Amino acid sequence: MTLKGPSRVAAPQVPLSGAPQRCTMPPVTSKATPFRLNLAGDLLRWRMFVAIGEMGSLTRAALFLDSNPSLLSRQLNALERDCGARLFTRTGRGVELSDLGQRIFPRVKALLADAAQLEDDIVGAAREPAGVVALGVLPSIGNTLVDRLFGVLRQRYPGVMLRVFEGSSGQVEEWLADARIDIAILYRYGSHLPDGEEALAIVDSYLVGRPGGPLTATGEVAFDALHELPFILPGAPNGLRNALDTLARQRHLSLVPVIEADSLPLQKLLVARESLYTVLPLHAVWQEVVDGRLQAARIVDPPLQRTVSMAFSRAKGPARAVSAVAAEIVRSVREMADYGMWRHDAEAVTGAK
């Protein structure tokens, strides 16, 4: 196919679930929540407790806290008196957590972590977005999107650092569920997205082959023409492979690959060298098509489409930084749509929801 220069496409404003939203006031009740904080009210004492527990020594903890061992020992004795129990047992090498100390240690550490995050959020609200944002992407979209995204973030938000994880759809969704990533960019097939996800673009599938091949020379190819072609395809389970196999069964076609490979570089290499075919979105082979190393034709009759979606972890990282990255992802997707990599018109995105 021949790639044209950028053409302007009207792009709607897409709402971001990670963007700042209007603050909702808590419901008014007849009385305040009766928190009891006699022991837990002084977090600095518990910071001392965690430092001693982690280092196993009053001396080392005092150095870490910029204090002195005798003062730390008196503070620890006062804390234990207030608790009515020993939190540490003294040994010849230092101190060890007592049974009670071991039971409460992880909860105290979690309490301090929440307090530290709250303080960062409060202080950070008046600053530019900053912090590490973990992004999970698929191989076929990662290079194209992250290359553009990184340059923009580096210029506009120097305090934000991207941590990019690349993997299969299953891996990215697992990382999202485990809160290892803050934002996931995924492909979705079908007319509905999972709750909480935002449709960014509609992507057509292309039959990709060597330059000069008659099937991909006209720019479009009917799905039925894929019957019994020598394919290299990702192995199941895979979203694209599942969609291909389902549509082939419905149309009584045979799509049996001669080799299976999940590696995108390997797919493109063998297509170019061994006269094989594969099915990919155009952005995954954009540069190869521009350079004349591969040739691609859009699959039609019926088209095979997918939605590029953005999902957020329920336990997001630094809120302002995550929102900034999400906004730049949307902006980058729109710019890439202008170049013809995918569609970002109102009908396409709205119809995917």
C-alpha positions as CSV (number, residue, x, y, z in Angstrom):
1,M,0.0,0.0,0.0
2,T,1.1,3.6,-0.5
3,L,1.3,5.7,2.7
4,K,0.0,9.2,2.4
5,G,1.0,12.3,4.3
6,P,-0.9,13.5,7.4
7,S,-4.5,14.4,6.9
8,R,-6.5,16.2,9.6
9,V,-9.2,14.2,11.3
10,A,-11.6,15.7,13.7
11,A,-10.8,14.2,17.1
12,P,-13.2,14.3,20.0
13,Q,-12.3,14.9,23.6
14,V,-12.0,11.5,25.2
15,P,-12.6,11.4,29.0
16,L,-9.8,10.0,31.0
17,S,-10.6,7.9,34.1
18,G,-7.1,8.9,35.4
19,A,-7.6,12.6,34.8
20,P,-8.5,15.0,37.7
21,Q,-12.2,15.0,38.5
22,R,-14.4,17.3,40.5
23,C,-14.0,16.7,44.2
24,T,-17.0,15.0,45.9
25,M,-17.7,16.1,49.4
26,P,-18.2,13.2,52.0
27,P,-21.8,12.7,53.1
28,V,-22.8,14.7,56.2
29,T,-23.5,12.5,59.2
30,S,-24.8,13.3,62.7
31,K,-21.4,12.6,64.3
32,A,-17.8,12.2,63.5
33,T,-16.0,8.9,63.1
34,P,-14.7,7.9,66.6
35,F,-11.1,7.1,65.8
36,R,-9.0,5.9,68.8
37,L,-5.4,7.0,68.5
38,N,-3.9,6.8,72.0
39,L,-1.1,4.6,70.9
40,A,-1.0,5.2,67.1
41,G,-1.3,8.9,67.2
42,D,2.5,9.6,67.3
43,L,3.8,8.3,64.0
44,L,7.4,9.4,64.7
45,R,7.6,6.9,67.6
46,W,6.5,4.1,65.3
47,R,9.0,5.3,62.6
48,M,11.6,4.7,65.3
49,F,10.1,1.2,66.0
50,V,10.3,0.2,62.3
51,A,13.9,1.5,62.0
52,I,15.0,-0.5,65.0
53,G,13.2,-3.6,63.8
54,E,14.7,-3.4,60.3
55,M,18.2,-2.8,61.5
56,G,18.2,-5.0,64.6
57,S,20.3,-2.5,66.5
58,L,19.7,0.7,68.5
59,T,23.0,2.1,67.4
60,R,22.5,1.6,63.7
61,A,18.9,2.9,64.0
62,A,20.1,6.0,65.8
63,L,22.6,6.7,63.0
64,F,19.8,6.3,60.4
65,L,17.4,8.6,62.3
66,D,20.1,11.1,63.1
67,S,19.7,10.6,66.8
68,N,21.7,9.0,69.6
69,P,21.4,5.5,71.1
70,S,20.7,6.6,74.6
71,L,17.8,8.9,73.5
72,L,16.4,6.2,71.3
73,S,16.6,3.7,74.1
74,R,14.6,6.0,76.4
75,Q,12.0,6.7,73.6
76,L,11.7,2.9,73.0
77,N,11.2,2.3,76.8
78,A,8.5,4.9,76.9
79,L,6.7,3.3,73.9
80,E,6.8,-0.1,75.5
81,R,5.4,1.2,78.7
82,D,2.5,2.8,76.8
83,C,1.9,-0.5,75.0
84,G,2.1,-2.5,78.2
85,A,4.4,-5.1,76.6
86,R,7.8,-5.6,75.2
87,L,8.3,-4.9,71.5
88,F,11.9,-6.1,71.4
89,T,14.0,-8.6,73.2
90,R,17.6,-7.7,73.9
91,T,20.4,-10.0,72.6
92,G,24.1,-10.0,72.7
93,R,24.2,-8.8,69.1
94,G,21.5,-6.1,69.4
95,V,17.7,-6.4,69.6
96,E,15.0,-8.7,68.0
97,L,11.3,-8.2,67.6
98,S,9.3,-9.8,70.4
99,D,6.2,-11.9,69.5
100,L,4.0,-8.8,69.8
101,G,6.5,-6.8,67.8
102,Q,6.5,-9.4,65.0
103,R,2.7,-9.4,64.8
104,I,2.3,-5.6,64.6
105,F,5.5,-4.8,62.5
106,P,3.9,-5.2,59.0
107,R,0.8,-3.3,60.0
108,V,2.9,-0.4,61.5
109,K,5.0,-0.4,58.3
110,A,1.9,-0.2,56.1
111,L,0.5,2.6,58.3
112,L,3.7,4.6,57.9
113,A,3.8,4.0,54.1
114,D,0.2,5.3,53.8
115,A,1.1,8.3,55.8
116,A,4.2,9.0,53.7
117,Q,2.1,8.7,50.5
118,L,-0.5,11.1,51.9
119,E,2.3,13.6,52.7
120,D,3.7,13.2,49.2
121,D,0.3,13.7,47.7
122,I,-0.4,16.8,49.8
123,V,3.0,18.4,49.0
124,G,2.9,17.3,45.4
125,A,-0.5,18.9,44.8
126,A,1.2,22.2,44.6
127,R,4.1,21.1,42.3
128,E,4.5,19.9,38.8
129,P,3.7,16.2,38.1
130,A,6.6,14.0,39.3
131,G,7.3,10.4,40.1
132,V,7.6,7.0,38.4
133,V,4.7,5.9,36.2
134,A,4.7,2.3,35.2
135,L,3.2,1.7,31.7
136,G,2.3,-1.8,30.3
137,V,2.2,-2.1,26.5
138,L,2.0,-4.8,23.8
139,P,5.0,-5.3,21.5
140,S,3.1,-4.3,18.4
141,I,2.3,-0.9,19.8
142,G,5.0,-0.3,22.4
143,N,7.8,1.1,20.1
144,T,5.5,3.3,18.1
145,L,3.8,4.9,21.1
146,V,6.5,5.0,23.7
147,D,9.0,6.6,21.3
148,R,6.7,9.6,20.7
149,L,5.5,9.6,24.4
150,F,8.9,9.7,25.9
151,G,10.0,12.8,23.9
152,V,6.9,14.7,24.9
153,L,7.1,13.8,28.6
154,R,10.8,14.6,28.8
155,Q,10.1,18.1,27.5
156,R,6.9,18.9,29.3
157,Y,7.2,16.9,32.6
158,P,10.9,16.4,33.4
159,G,10.0,15.1,36.8
160,V,8.0,12.2,35.5
161,M,9.9,9.0,34.7
162,L,8.4,6.2,32.6
163,R,8.9,2.6,33.5
164,V,7.8,0.5,30.5
165,F,6.8,-3.2,30.7
166,E,6.2,-5.0,27.4
167,G,4.4,-8.3,27.2
168,S,1.5,-10.2,25.9
169,S,-2.1,-9.2,26.5
170,G,-2.4,-11.8,29.3
171,Q,0.8,-10.5,31.0
172,V,-0.2,-6.8,30.8
173,E,-3.6,-7.6,32.3
174,E,-1.9,-9.6,35.1
175,W,0.5,-6.7,35.8
176,L,-2.5,-4.4,35.9
177,A,-4.4,-6.6,38.3
178,D,-1.4,-6.9,40.6
179,A,-0.8,-3.1,40.5
180,R,2.7,-3.6,39.0
181,I,1.7,-1.0,36.4
182,D,-0.3,2.2,36.6
183,I,-1.5,2.3,33.0
184,A,-2.1,-0.4,30.5
185,I,-2.5,-0.1,26.7
186,L,-4.4,-3.1,25.3
187,Y,-6.2,-4.4,22.3
188,R,-9.8,-5.3,22.7
189,Y,-11.9,-7.3,20.2
190,G,-15.7,-6.9,19.9
191,S,-18.0,-4.1,20.5
192,H,-17.8,-3.6,24.2
193,L,-14.9,-2.7,26.5
194,P,-14.5,-3.8,30.2
195,D,-15.7,-1.4,32.7
196,G,-13.3,1.5,33.4
197,E,-11.4,1.2,30.1
198,E,-11.2,4.1,27.6
199,A,-11.3,3.6,23.9
200,L,-8.4,5.4,22.2
201,A,-8.6,4.3,18.6
202,I,-9.9,1.7,16.1
203,V,-7.2,-0.3,14.4
204,D,-7.6,-2.2,11.1
205,S,-5.8,-5.5,10.5
206,Y,-3.5,-5.8,7.5
207,L,-2.2,-8.7,5.5
208,V,1.6,-8.3,5.5
209,G,3.8,-9.8,2.9
210,R,7.0,-9.3,0.8
211,P,7.2,-6.2,-1.5
212,G,5.8,-6.9,-5.0
213,G,3.3,-9.6,-3.9
214,P,0.1,-9.4,-5.9
215,L,-2.2,-10.1,-2.8
216,T,-1.0,-7.0,-1.0
217,A,-0.3,-4.8,-4.0
218,T,-3.8,-3.2,-4.3
219,G,-4.0,-1.8,-0.8
220,E,-7.0,-4.0,0.2
221,V,-7.6,-7.7,0.3
222,A,-10.8,-9.7,1.0
223,F,-10.6,-11.9,4.1
224,D,-11.4,-15.0,2.0
225,A,-8.1,-14.5,0.1
226,L,-6.3,-15.5,3.3
227,H,-7.4,-19.2,2.7
228,E,-4.4,-21.6,3.0
229,L,-1.7,-18.9,2.8
230,P,1.7,-19.7,4.3
231,F,1.3,-17.8,7.6
232,I,3.5,-17.0,10.6
233,L,1.1,-16.2,13.4
234,P,1.2,-15.9,17.2
235,G,0.3,-19.0,19.1
236,A,-3.0,-19.3,20.9
237,P,-4.2,-18.0,23.3
238,N,-3.8,-14.6,21.7
239,G,-6.4,-12.0,20.9
240,L,-5.6,-11.6,17.2
241,R,-5.1,-15.3,16.7
242,N,-8.5,-16.1,18.4
243,A,-10.2,-13.5,16.2
244,L,-8.6,-14.9,13.1
245,D,-9.5,-18.5,13.9
246,T,-13.1,-17.6,14.8
247,L,-13.7,-15.7,11.6
248,A,-12.0,-18.4,9.5
249,R,-14.3,-21.1,11.0
250,Q,-17.4,-18.9,10.3
251,R,-16.4,-18.6,6.7
252,H,-15.1,-22.2,6.3
253,L,-11.6,-21.1,5.6
254,S,-8.3,-22.8,6.5
255,L,-5.8,-20.5,8.3
256,V,-3.1,-23.0,9.5
257,P,0.3,-21.3,10.1
258,V,3.4,-23.0,8.9
259,I,5.2,-21.6,12.0
260,E,4.0,-19.9,15.2
261,A,5.9,-17.1,16.9
262,D,4.9,-14.5,19.4
263,S,7.9,-12.4,18.6
264,L,7.0,-9.4,16.4
265,P,10.6,-8.9,15.1
266,L,10.7,-12.6,14.1
267,Q,7.4,-12.4,12.4
268,K,8.5,-9.5,10.3
269,L,11.9,-11.1,9.5
270,L,10.4,-14.4,8.2
271,V,7.8,-12.6,6.2
272,A,10.5,-10.6,4.4
273,R,12.9,-13.6,4.0
274,E,10.7,-16.6,3.5
275,S,7.8,-15.3,1.5
276,L,5.4,-15.9,4.4
277,Y,2.4,-13.8,5.4
278,T,1.2,-12.4,8.7
279,V,-1.6,-10.3,10.0
280,L,-0.7,-7.1,11.9
281,P,-1.9,-3.6,12.5
282,L,-0.4,-1.1,10.2
283,H,1.5,0.8,12.9
284,A,3.4,-2.4,13.7
285,V,5.0,-2.4,10.3
286,W,4.8,1.3,9.5
287,Q,8.5,1.9,9.1
288,E,9.1,-1.3,7.1
289,V,6.3,-0.3,4.7
290,V,7.6,3.2,4.3
291,D,11.1,1.8,3.6
292,G,9.8,-0.7,1.1
293,R,10.9,-3.8,3.1
294,L,7.3,-5.0,3.5
295,Q,4.0,-4.6,1.8
296,A,0.6,-4.4,3.5
297,A,-3.0,-4.5,2.4
298,R,-6.0,-3.7,4.7
299,I,-8.3,-6.7,5.2
300,V,-11.9,-6.1,4.2
301,D,-15.1,-8.0,3.5
302,P,-15.3,-8.4,6.4
303,P,-12.7,-6.1,8.1
304,L,-10.9,-7.4,11.1
305,Q,-10.7,-4.6,13.7
306,R,-9.6,-4.1,17.2
307,T,-9.8,-1.2,19.7
308,V,-6.8,0.3,21.4
309,S,-7.9,0.8,25.0
310,M,-6.4,2.4,28.1
311,A,-6.9,0.9,31.5
312,F,-5.8,2.1,34.9
313,S,-4.7,0.2,38.0
314,R,-7.0,0.6,41.0
315,A,-3.9,1.3,43.1
316,K,-2.4,4.0,40.8
317,G,1.0,5.6,41.5
318,P,1.5,9.4,41.8
319,A,-1.9,10.7,40.8
320,R,-0.7,13.9,39.0
321,A,2.0,12.1,37.1
322,V,-0.4,9.3,36.1
323,S,-2.9,11.8,34.8
324,A,-0.2,13.7,32.9
325,V,1.0,10.6,31.2
326,A,-2.5,9.5,30.4
327,A,-3.3,12.8,28.8
328,E,-0.1,12.7,26.7
329,I,-1.0,9.1,25.6
330,V,-4.4,10.4,24.3
331,R,-2.7,13.3,22.6
332,S,-0.1,11.0,21.0
333,V,-2.8,8.6,19.7
334,R,-4.6,11.5,18.0
335,E,-1.4,12.7,16.4
336,M,-0.6,9.2,15.1
337,A,-4.2,8.9,13.8
338,D,-3.5,12.0,11.6
339,Y,-0.7,10.1,9.9
340,G,-3.0,7.2,9.1
341,M,-1.8,4.6,11.6
342,W,-5.3,4.1,13.0
343,R,-8.6,5.9,13.3
344,H,-9.6,8.3,16.1
345,D,-12.8,9.7,14.8
346,A,-15.8,10.2,17.0
347,E,-17.9,7.4,15.4
348,A,-15.1,4.8,15.7
349,V,-14.3,5.5,19.3
350,T,-17.9,5.9,20.5
351,G,-18.9,2.8,18.6
352,A,-16.3,0.7,20.4
353,K,-17.9,1.4,23.8
